[in-house]
Amino acid sequence: MNIEELRAYCLSKKYVTECLPFDNVTLVFKVANKMFVIVPLDNWEKGEASVTLKCDPEYTLELRGKYVSIFAGPYVNNKHWNTVLINTGELQNDFVIKLIDLSYNLVVKGMTKKLQKELGFL
């Protein structure tokens, strides 16, 4: 998966926007103004492609125990977020896509019922 494929996939989801809220090298994808994917672009340029994704706390630990390419990331609540190395050969693209979907769905699920209904998620 390259950065353009990742970007296109994230932007194909409902109510997703992208921004650089922290600096010029940290791309963030948000659903209804809530982060669900963090992309350190400088790592991608160095060939160390990664994303940081929201995750269910129990599944977070399970993934870290099962995959070397998934670990606690910097600057986020490690109970709810994992950093995922892409293109190491350990994780297939379809699995990374599933993790992105999980992150997106967790953020949507965390919205108020009123907002979910307004946005057409309910």
C-alpha positions, 0 to 999 in steps of 0.5 A: 500500500502506498500513501496515495492508496491509503489516502484514497481509501480514507477519503472514500469513507463518509464524512472524512476530511484530511488535515495537518493539525500538528505540523507539516508532516503529520497527516490526519484523517477525521470523521466528523472532526474526530481523528481515526488515522494519523500518518507520519509522512516523514516516515513514509518518505524514509520507507518506514510507512506507518499509520496510527489507528484507534482500536478497542482496548482488548484488541489493541493488546491482542494485536500487539501480542500477535504482530511485531508490526503493531505496537504502542505509538508515540503521542497517543493514548496507548490503551486505545491506539496502535501504530501499524507498520505497513509494507514490512511483509508481515501484514497484508493490505486487506488486514490493514484496511480492516484495521482502518475500518475498525478505527473509523467505526469506533470513532463513529460509534463514539459519537452521540446518537443524535450526531450519528442520526444526523449524519445517516449512520443510524 
